[in-house]
Amino acid sequence: MQRGSDRIRAIVLSLQNFSRVNEDEMKPVDLHEGIDNTLLILQHRLQAKGQQPEIQVLKEYGELPLVECYPGQLNQAFMNILSNA
């Protein structure tokens, strides 16, 4: 029960971070956070289904500075890239 509620909480936080689509200004963003949020949202697509095995994502992040960008647009780009991979 606790694990389920923790998972829901993580998904809600990821959706809140991901949905910064309406932000009209550039701001410093942690790229790792954007990728992690996108992967959490897409986790259902990574699970095994029928004959298709589970997709495992290996994250080997290096040190990156914050990037000045439009976070909503960047998150959407991550979503498109990972959805189509």
C-alpha positions as CSV (number, residue, x, y, z in Angstrom):
1,M,0.0,0.0,0.0
2,Q,2.8,2.4,1.0
3,R,4.8,1.6,-2.2
4,G,1.7,2.3,-4.3
5,S,1.1,5.7,-2.7
6,D,4.8,6.6,-3.0
7,R,4.7,5.7,-6.7
8,I,1.6,7.9,-7.3
9,R,3.2,10.7,-5.4
10,A,6.3,10.4,-7.7
11,I,4.2,10.4,-10.8
12,V,2.2,13.5,-9.7
13,L,5.4,15.4,-8.9
14,S,6.9,14.4,-12.3
15,L,3.7,15.5,-14.1
16,Q,3.9,18.9,-12.3
17,N,7.5,19.3,-13.3
18,F,6.9,18.1,-16.8
19,S,3.8,20.3,-17.3
20,R,5.8,23.6,-17.2
21,V,4.6,24.0,-20.8
22,N,3.1,27.4,-20.2
23,E,6.3,29.0,-19.0
24,D,7.2,31.7,-21.4
25,E,10.6,32.5,-20.0
26,M,13.9,30.9,-20.2
27,K,15.3,29.6,-16.9
28,P,18.1,27.4,-15.6
29,V,17.1,23.7,-15.8
30,D,18.6,20.4,-14.7
31,L,18.6,18.2,-17.7
32,H,18.8,15.1,-15.6
33,E,15.6,16.0,-13.8
34,G,13.7,16.5,-17.1
35,I,14.9,13.2,-18.5
36,D,14.0,11.4,-15.2
37,N,10.5,13.0,-15.1
38,T,9.9,11.9,-18.7
39,L,11.0,8.4,-18.0
40,L,8.7,8.2,-15.0
41,I,5.8,9.3,-17.1
42,L,6.7,6.8,-19.8
43,Q,7.4,3.9,-17.5
44,H,4.2,2.1,-18.5
45,R,5.6,1.9,-22.1
46,L,8.8,0.3,-20.8
47,Q,7.1,-2.7,-19.1
48,A,6.9,-6.1,-20.8
49,K,3.7,-6.7,-22.8
50,G,2.9,-10.1,-24.3
51,Q,5.8,-11.2,-26.4
52,Q,7.6,-7.9,-26.0
53,P,10.2,-7.9,-23.3
54,E,10.7,-5.2,-20.7
55,I,12.8,-2.2,-21.9
56,Q,15.5,-1.3,-19.5
57,V,17.0,2.2,-19.5
58,L,20.5,2.6,-18.2
59,K,21.1,6.1,-16.9
60,E,24.8,7.0,-16.8
61,Y,24.6,10.7,-16.3
62,G,27.7,12.8,-16.1
63,E,28.1,16.2,-14.5
64,L,26.2,18.9,-16.4
65,P,25.7,22.5,-15.5
66,L,22.2,23.9,-15.5
67,V,21.0,24.8,-19.0
68,E,19.2,28.1,-19.7
69,C,16.1,27.0,-21.8
70,Y,12.4,26.8,-22.0
71,P,11.7,23.9,-19.7
72,G,8.3,22.9,-21.1
73,Q,9.6,22.8,-24.6
74,L,12.7,20.8,-23.6
75,N,10.5,18.3,-21.7
76,Q,8.3,17.9,-24.7
77,A,11.4,17.2,-26.9
78,F,12.5,14.5,-24.4
79,M,9.0,13.0,-24.5
80,N,9.0,12.9,-28.3
81,I,12.5,11.4,-28.5
82,L,11.9,8.7,-25.9
83,S,8.4,7.9,-27.2
84,N,9.8,7.3,-30.7
85,A,12.9,5.4,-29.7
